[in-house]
Amino acid sequence: MSIAARIQARIEALKTSARAVSLEVGPNTHLVQAILSGKTQNPRIDTLQKLARALKTNTEWLVHGTGDADQPESADVAEAISLMPRLDAERRAQLTNYARYLAQQAKDKKA
């Protein structure tokens, strides 16, 4: 399932419209329609984060289709995602590797 299909699914689940979601995200009233139509194929991460919030879901589900679509994003996750574009490539890789390390530790601790 594509990002556009997941956005459409959330719009239907919330019984709202693409325009209403676009208005909640920001001033571009055609943002969601542009994504749904394929005109915008790679929205920026900050846009996806705003969409996730407006669609009452999380960025992981919106982008990758993994996780629980009905689980809104936590403030900590939202902050980490919002920091990524401000980092250079090397720092983004370091942060990603550290996050993987912490996730593996948490998984090992549960096992």
N, C-alpha and C positions, 0 to 999 in steps of 0.2 A: 504494500500500500504506500502511496506517495504522500508527501507532506500535504499536497492539495487535497487528497482524499481524506487524510486524517482531519484536516481543518473542516472539510465538508461534514464529516461524521460528527464532530463536536458541535458544529452549528446546528445540525439536526437534533442532536441529543439535548442541547440547551433550548431548542425551539426558538431560535433567534434568526437573524439574517446576516449575510456577509456585510452589508452596509452598517448594521448596528455594531458588529464586531470591529469594523474599520474605524468607526467613530470613537469607540472605546480605546483603540490603540493610539490614535493620533489624528492629525488634521487631514490626512489623505483618505477621503471617503471611498476611494476605489482600490485601496490596498489589497484587501482580501479577494476581491473580484479579479484583480490582476494576477494573483497567485493561483486562484482556482482555474483561470482561463489558460494559464501557462505563459502569460506575458512576462511575469516575474517568476523566474525559475529558481533563483538562489537568493532568497531574502537574507539580509544581514542577521547576525546572531542577536543583536539587540532588538530587532524587529520580531524575530521568532520568540524571544523572551516576552515581549509585550503581548504578542498573540497568545502565547500559552496562558498568560495571566488573564487576558480577556476571555479565553475559552475555558477557564477554570480547569486547566490541566498543567502539565509540566513540559519543559523543553525537551527532555529525553524522549518522552512519548511522541511529541509533535515532530521531532526530527527523525528519530530512529524507529518509532513504533514499539519501543520496549518499555516495560514498566506499566503502571496503572494509569489509564487515561483519566480516571476520576480523582487522582491524587494531585492536588495543586502543588506547585513548586514551593519549597521552603525558602525563607529569606536568605539563608546561608548559601544555598545552591544558586539562587538568583544573583547574589553578589559575586560569587566565584565566576559565573558565566559572564557577567558584565565586565569583569576585570580583564578577561582574555584579550579582547581587541586592543587594549592599551599596552600590551606587552609585545616585545619583539619576538621573533620566531624562536630564538633560543630559550627565552624565559617561558614562553608558552609550552614548549616541549618539556622543560624542567617541571613546570607546574602539573602538566599532564602525567608525567612519570611519577611524581610524588603522589598524586591522587590515586593512580593505579596501585602504588605501593601500599597506601593506607587502606584501599579497598580490599586488597589481598590479605592484609593483616586482619581486618575485620572478618573476612570470610574464614580465615584459618582459626580465629578465635571462636567462631560459632561451631566449627567442626569438631 
